Amino acid sequence: MKAGARIEAAIALLDALAQHGHGPGASARRAAPADAVANRFFRTRRYIGAKDRATVAGLVYGVLRHRAQLDWWLARAGALASEGAPPSARERILAALALIESRSEAAIGQAFDGSKFCPTALKPVEQRLVRALAGHTLSHPDQPPAVRHNVPAWLWPALAERFGTEIERELAALAELAPLDLRANALKTDQRAAQKALTQAGIPAAPCRFAPFGLRARGRPNLSVLDLFQDGRIEVQDEGSQLAAALVGAKPGMRVCDFCAGAGGKSLAIAAAMANKGVVIACDTSERRLAGATRRLRRAGVHNVERRRLASERDPWVKRHAGGFDRVLVDTPCSGTGTWRRNPDARWTLDPNDVAELTALQARLLDSAARLVKPGGRLVYVTCSLLPDENERQAEAFATRSPAFRTLPIADVWAETVGGRAPAEGPYLKLAPGRHGTDGFFVAVFERVAEAQVDTAAGATAKDDARATATDDEASSPGAAETC
């Protein structure tokens, strides 16, 4: 493809993203993932070859990663289509060509020549825009901190609370491309054997820093064609996600519930830790997600995972299985702020209303899932969020209203499950890309104390169960909202 044709495809892909919930007024809970939109876009344009797809996607993701800075420059240049309106896909691509790719005014003008498959010729206002941006870089001393780090301004206080003096380093790390982490499937191999097989396939990989079965591969290889991926010896899973699954502490013979299993990544890791002995119930409100988990389970050789679709977090199934599990993992829906390296578009589809809805949902999920935990069992709360409202404050609120549970120090849980010294202090595990090299994750582990120790809380617990029972029938109705 000509350079202009690749640019025109990038403009079209940005427009497609806007149409799928990535435009003004978008919501993180309703926007289609950018990678899914991009995959559909390229499937309908088979004439775009692999190298051209990479170039087009690279330009678009560059815009997503640096959108705040690009928009700042567009506003500064005073060349927007209309005052107060957000920049168009074409304007953002023009800014990216000048500021990210450092293309000259002449080179940009040549690409926008109006020929077949290429963008139409630059209008006078666009020519002035390109001229104003020529010779500049993305950063400028006048940019506010949130702009400089490409985060929504309304999130800056929460991120500053989370990171304190490390905020510059952590937000810089969030802007980088995430590494490719793999998990060696303990049912079929081990870390060293998987590393050797990858090396033989021409893919250099090194052991992860913390995860005992983790490998970090170099580059972006096509894993789907490899025998060791097809036969389930390795799975793609961020090191932080692997550690969250390990901290569940699942052992052979246990009964474990993955309450919001999604596509089953953590269920796979838990089943491997259990050596296929015992039972894992993978719950979710989406049959589609559970179907995806089934394919992965089969490939990995997992036989002890049962799928269970729930109508909501208050599905009657929860009441029927109260007190029946040694471990319950609640990997809740969250803002996903810890995954911005992989999903740079997510930062622009999130708004304060989404966070308010998510924190309310997380509390409901914790309260309902807690009923499943047997005395002496554990409830493990996980998010891939960096926001205190979804993490520490959510865990502290649960501990306050749930006297039947006590918070376990993460150092003790880590020593028992992962081994060695935990890379965190305090009651929780808080992972971050700058300090730990993983996605942002939060893990809190609660233990249900023996029944004899919670006599004073019996009245409160009974009231909670009564309220849960009163809503069970309503939650199981066909119109119940999906939550997990």
C-alpha positions in Angstrom: 0.0 0.0 0.0 1.0 3.6 -0.6 1.8 5.7 2.4 -1.4 7.7 1.8 -3.5 4.6 1.6 -2.2 3.4 5.0 -3.0 6.9 6.5 -6.5 6.8 5.0 -7.0 3.3 6.6 -5.9 4.7 10.0 -8.4 7.6 9.7 -11.1 5.1 8.9 -10.2 2.8 11.8 -10.2 5.8 14.3 -13.7 6.7 12.9 -14.8 3.0 13.5 -13.6 3.2 17.1 -15.7 6.4 17.6 -18.7 4.6 16.3 -18.2 1.7 18.7 -18.2 3.7 21.9 -14.8 5.5 21.8 -16.2 8.9 20.8 -17.5 11.9 22.9 -19.7 10.8 25.8 -18.4 7.2 25.6 -18.7 4.8 28.5 -16.1 2.2 29.5 -18.8 -0.3 30.3 -20.4 0.0 26.9 -17.5 0.6 24.5 -16.3 -2.3 22.4 -12.6 -3.1 23.0 -10.3 -1.3 20.6 -8.6 -4.6 19.6 -11.9 -6.2 18.8 -13.0 -3.2 16.6 -9.6 -3.3 14.9 -9.8 -7.1 14.2 -13.3 -6.6 12.6 -12.0 -3.7 10.6 -9.1 -5.6 9.1 -11.2 -8.8 8.5 -13.4 -6.8 6.2 -10.4 -5.4 4.3 -8.4 -8.4 3.3 -6.5 -6.4 0.8 -4.5 -4.8 3.7 -1.5 -7.0 4.1 0.1 -8.0 7.4 2.9 -5.3 7.3 0.4 -2.6 6.3 -2.0 -3.7 9.1 0.9 -3.3 11.6 1.6 0.2 10.3 -2.0 1.2 10.4 -2.6 -0.2 13.9 0.6 1.4 15.1 -0.5 4.8 14.0 -3.9 4.4 15.5 -2.6 3.1 18.8 -0.1 5.9 18.9 -3.1 8.3 18.8 -4.8 6.4 21.6 -1.7 6.4 23.8 -1.0 10.1 23.3 -4.5 11.5 22.7 -4.3 14.2 25.4 -1.1 15.6 24.1 -2.3 15.5 20.5 -5.5 17.3 21.5 -3.6 19.9 23.5 -1.4 20.7 20.4 -4.5 20.8 18.2 -6.1 23.3 20.5 -3.0 25.3 20.8 -2.6 25.4 17.0 -6.1 26.9 16.8 -7.0 24.9 13.7 -9.8 22.6 15.0 -12.8 22.1 12.8 -15.1 24.0 15.1 -14.6 25.7 18.5 -15.4 23.4 21.4 -15.8 20.3 19.3 -13.5 17.3 19.9 -10.9 16.8 17.2 -11.8 14.6 14.2 -10.0 11.4 13.4 -8.4 13.1 10.5 -7.1 16.0 12.6 -5.7 13.6 15.2 -3.9 11.6 12.5 -2.4 14.8 11.1 -1.1 15.7 14.5 0.3 12.2 15.1 2.1 12.3 11.7 3.7 15.6 12.7 4.4 15.1 16.4 4.9 11.3 16.8 6.3 10.3 13.5 8.0 13.7 12.9 7.0 13.8 9.2 7.7 17.0 7.4 5.0 19.4 6.1 6.0 18.3 2.5 5.8 14.6 3.2 2.3 15.0 4.8 1.1 17.0 1.9 2.3 14.4 -0.5 0.5 11.6 1.3 -2.8 13.6 1.3 -2.9 13.8 -2.5 -6.5 12.8 -3.1 -5.6 9.8 -5.3 -7.4 6.4 -5.1 -7.5 5.0 -1.6 -5.6 8.1 -0.2 -6.8 11.0 1.9 -8.3 14.0 0.1 -6.0 17.0 -0.3 -5.3 19.2 2.7 -7.7 22.1 3.1 -6.1 25.5 3.8 -7.0 25.2 7.5 -5.3 21.8 7.6 -2.2 23.2 5.9 -2.0 25.8 8.6 -2.3 23.1 11.2 0.5 21.0 9.8 2.7 24.1 9.4 2.0 25.1 13.1 3.0 21.6 14.3 6.0 21.1 12.1 9.3 20.8 14.1 7.6 20.2 17.4 7.6 17.1 19.6 4.7 15.8 21.8 5.9 17.2 25.0 5.8 20.9 25.9 6.6 22.7 29.2 3.1 24.3 29.2 1.3 21.0 29.3 -0.5 20.2 32.6 0.7 17.0 34.3 -2.5 15.0 33.2 -1.9 16.1 29.6 1.8 15.3 29.7 1.0 11.8 30.9 -2.1 11.3 28.8 -4.6 10.6 31.5 -8.0 12.1 32.0 -7.7 15.2 34.3 -10.5 13.9 36.6 -8.4 10.8 37.4 -5.2 12.7 38.3 -6.1 13.1 42.1 -6.8 9.4 42.5 -3.6 8.4 40.7 -1.6 10.9 42.7 -3.1 9.3 45.9 -2.1 5.8 44.7 1.4 6.6 43.6 2.5 9.7 45.5 6.1 10.6 44.6 6.3 7.7 42.1 3.5 9.0 39.9 5.8 10.2 37.1 7.6 6.9 36.9 4.4 4.8 37.0 2.5 6.9 34.5 5.5 6.8 32.1 5.4 3.0 32.5 1.7 2.9 31.8 2.3 4.6 28.5 4.7 1.9 27.3 3.8 -1.2 25.3 3.1 -4.2 27.6 5.4 -7.2 27.4 4.3 -10.6 26.4 4.0 -12.8 29.5 3.3 -16.5 29.3 2.4 -19.1 31.9 3.8 -22.6 31.8 0.9 -25.0 32.3 2.0 -27.2 35.3 -0.4 -30.0 34.0 1.9 -30.5 31.0 5.3 -28.9 31.6 7.3 -26.6 33.8 8.9 -23.2 33.5 12.3 -24.5 32.4 11.0 -27.0 29.8 8.6 -24.3 28.4 11.5 -21.8 28.2 13.6 -24.4 26.3 10.8 -25.2 23.9 10.3 -21.4 23.1 14.0 -21.0 22.5 13.9 -23.9 20.1 11.0 -22.2 18.3 13.2 -19.1 17.9 11.4 -17.1 20.7 13.8 -15.9 23.4 12.1 -15.9 26.8 13.3 -15.4 30.4 11.7 -16.4 33.7 9.3 -13.7 35.1 10.5 -11.8 38.2 8.0 -13.1 40.6 5.6 -15.7 39.1 7.0 -19.2 39.5 5.5 -20.5 36.2 5.9 -17.2 34.3 8.0 -16.5 31.2 8.5 -13.1 29.5 8.9 -13.5 25.8 10.8 -11.1 23.6 9.0 -9.4 20.7 5.5 -10.2 19.4 5.7 -13.7 18.0 2.7 -15.5 16.5 2.1 -18.0 19.2 -1.0 -19.6 17.6 1.2 -21.5 15.1 3.4 -23.0 17.8 2.9 -26.7 18.9 3.5 -25.8 22.6 0.7 -23.3 22.4 -1.7 -25.5 20.4 -1.2 -28.4 22.8 -1.7 -26.3 25.9 1.8 -26.2 27.4 1.7 -22.4 27.6 -0.9 -19.8 28.1 -0.8 -16.0 27.6 -1.2 -14.4 31.0 0.3 -11.2 32.5 2.6 -11.9 35.4 0.3 -9.9 37.7 -2.7 -12.0 36.8 -0.6 -15.2 37.4 0.3 -13.9 40.9 -3.4 -13.1 41.7 -4.3 -16.6 40.8 -1.4 -18.1 42.9 -2.5 -16.1 45.9 -5.8 -18.0 45.9 -3.8 -20.8 47.5 -5.8 -23.5 45.7 -4.6 -27.1 46.5 -5.5 -30.5 45.2 -8.8 -31.7 46.6 -10.2 -28.3 47.4 -13.5 -26.8 46.2 -12.8 -23.5 44.6 -15.2 -20.9 43.0 -14.0 -18.4 40.5 -17.0 -16.1 40.9 -16.3 -13.8 37.9 -14.4 -16.2 35.7 -14.7 -14.4 32.4 -12.6 -16.2 29.7 -11.2 -18.4 32.4 -7.5 -17.3 32.6 -7.3 -17.6 36.4 -9.5 -20.7 36.5 -6.9 -22.4 34.2 -4.0 -21.4 36.6 -6.0 -22.5 39.6 -6.8 -25.9 38.1 -3.2 -26.4 37.3 -2.2 -25.6 40.9 -4.7 -28.3 42.0 -3.3 -30.9 39.6 -6.8 -31.5 38.3 -7.8 -32.8 41.7 -10.8 -31.2 43.4 -13.4 -29.0 41.8 -13.3 -25.5 40.4 -16.6 -23.8 39.6 -16.1 -21.1 37.0 -19.0 -18.6 37.2 -20.0 -15.7 35.0 -23.1 -14.0 33.8 -22.0 -14.3 30.1 -22.5 -17.6 28.3 -20.2 -16.3 25.5 -17.3 -15.7 27.9 -17.8 -19.1 29.5 -17.9 -20.7 26.1 -14.5 -19.1 25.3 -13.2 -20.6 28.6 -14.3 -24.0 27.6 -12.0 -24.0 24.5 -9.1 -22.9 26.6 -9.7 -25.5 29.3 -9.9 -28.3 26.8 -6.6 -27.2 25.2 -4.9 -27.0 28.6 -6.0 -30.5 29.6 -8.1 -29.3 32.5 -10.8 -31.7 33.7 -11.9 -30.4 37.1 -13.5 -27.1 36.1 -17.3 -26.8 35.8 -18.9 -23.9 34.1 -21.9 -22.1 35.8 -23.8 -19.2 34.3 -25.3 -17.0 36.9 -28.2 -14.6 36.3 -26.6 -12.1 38.6 -24.5 -11.9 41.7 -27.7 -12.9 43.7 -28.4 -16.0 41.7 -30.2 -18.6 43.9 -27.2 -20.9 43.1 -25.2 -18.9 45.5 -27.6 -19.4 48.4 -27.8 -23.2 47.7 -24.0 -23.5 47.9 -23.4 -21.2 50.9 -20.5 -22.3 53.0 -19.4 -24.9 50.4 -16.0 -23.6 49.2 -12.5 -23.6 50.5 -11.5 -20.7 48.3 -13.6 -18.1 46.5 -12.0 -15.7 44.0 -13.8 -12.5 43.2 -11.9 -10.9 40.2 -14.4 -8.1 39.8 -15.3 -5.9 36.9 -13.3 -2.7 37.4 -12.0 0.4 35.7 -9.1 -1.5 34.1 -6.8 1.3 34.8 -4.0 -1.2 35.6 -4.2 -2.5 32.0 -3.7 0.7 30.1 -0.5 -0.5 28.6 -2.5 -3.2 26.8 -5.7 -1.2 26.4 -4.7 2.5 25.8 -8.2 3.3 24.5 -9.7 2.4 27.9 -8.5 5.6 29.6 -10.6 7.7 27.2 -13.8 5.7 27.6 -13.9 5.8 31.4 -15.9 8.4 33.2 -16.7 9.1 36.9 -20.2 7.6 36.5 -18.5 4.3 35.4 -16.4 4.2 38.5 -19.4 4.9 40.8 -21.3 2.1 39.2 -18.4 -0.3 39.3 -17.6 0.4 43.0 -21.3 -0.3 43.9 -21.2 -3.5 41.9 -17.9 -4.6 43.5 -19.4 -4.3 46.9 -22.4 -6.4 45.9 -20.2 -9.1 44.4 -18.1 -9.3 47.5 -21.1 -9.5 49.8 -22.7 -12.2 47.8 -19.6 -14.3 47.1 -18.7 -14.2 50.8 -21.7 -16.5 51.4 -19.9 -19.3 49.5 -16.9 -19.4 51.8 -16.8 -22.1 54.5 -15.4 -21.5 58.0 -11.6 -21.4 57.7 -11.9 -20.8 53.9 -10.7 -17.7 52.1 -12.2 -15.0 49.9 -9.8 -13.4 47.5 -10.7 -10.0 46.1 -8.8 -8.9 42.9 -9.0 -6.0 40.6 -6.8 -4.8 37.7 -7.4 -1.2 38.9 -5.1 1.5 40.3 -7.8 3.5 41.9 -8.1 3.5 45.8 -11.9 3.6 45.6 -11.9 0.2 43.9 -9.0 -1.3 45.9 -8.1 -0.4 49.5 -11.3 1.4 50.3 -13.4 -1.4 48.9 -11.5 -4.0 50.9 -11.7 -1.9 54.1 -15.4 -1.4 53.7 -16.0 -5.1 53.3 -13.9 -5.9 56.3 -15.9 -3.4 58.4 -19.3 -4.7 57.4 -18.2 -8.4 57.5 -17.1 -9.4 61.0 -17.1 -13.1 60.0 -14.0 -12.4 58.0 -10.5 -11.2 58.9 -7.9 -9.7 56.6 -4.8 -11.8 56.1 -1.5 -10.0 55.8 -0.3 -10.4 52.2 3.2 -11.2 53.3 1.9 -14.3 55.1 -0.3 -15.4 52.1 2.6 -14.8 49.7 5.1 -16.8 51.7 2.5 -19.7 51.8 1.5 -19.7 48.2 4.2 -18.1 46.0 7.1 -18.4 48.4 9.8 -16.0 49.5 9.3 -12.4 50.4 6.3 -10.4 49.0 7.0 -7.3 46.9 4.7 -5.3 49.0 4.1 -4.0 52.5 0.9 -3.8 54.4 -2.3 -5.9 54.3 -2.7 -5.9 50.4 -0.7 -6.7 47.3 -0.6 -3.6 45.0 1.3 -4.3 41.8 2.3 -1.5 39.3 4.1 -1.5 36.0 6.9 0.9 37.0 7.9 -0.8 40.2 7.0 -4.4 39.4 6.9 -4.6 35.6 3.4 -6.1 35.6 0.0 -4.8 34.9 -1.6 -2.9 37.8 -3.3 -5.4 40.2 -4.7 -5.3 43.6 -5.3 -8.4 45.8 -6.8 -8.6 49.3 -7.3 -12.0 51.0 -9.9 -12.5 53.7 -10.4 -15.6 55.9 -13.8 -16.7 57.3 -13.1 -17.3 61.0 -14.5 -20.4 62.7 -18.2 -20.2 63.5 -17.6 -20.2 67.2 -15.6 -17.0 66.9 -18.4 -15.1 65.2 -21.3 -15.6 67.6 -21.5 -11.8 68.2 -21.9 -11.3 64.5 -24.6 -14.0 64.0 -27.4 -11.5 64.1 -25.9 -9.3 61.4 -25.1 -12.3 59.3 -28.6 -13.6 59.5 -30.0 -10.3 58.5 -27.6 -10.2 55.5 -28.7 -13.7 54.4 -32.3 -12.7 54.8 -31.8 -9.7 52.5 -30.0 -11.8 50.0 -32.8 -14.4 50.0 -35.4 -11.7 49.5 -33.7 -10.7 46.3 -32.8 -14.1 44.9 -35.9 -14.7 42.9 -35.8 -11.2 41.4 -32.1 -11.6 40.5 -32.7 -14.9 38.7 -35.3 -13.4 36.3 -34.5 -13.3 32.6 -34.1 -9.6 32.7 -31.5 -9.6 35.4 -28.5 -7.4 34.6 -25.1 -9.1 33.9 -22.6 -8.2 36.5 -19.6 -10.5 36.7 
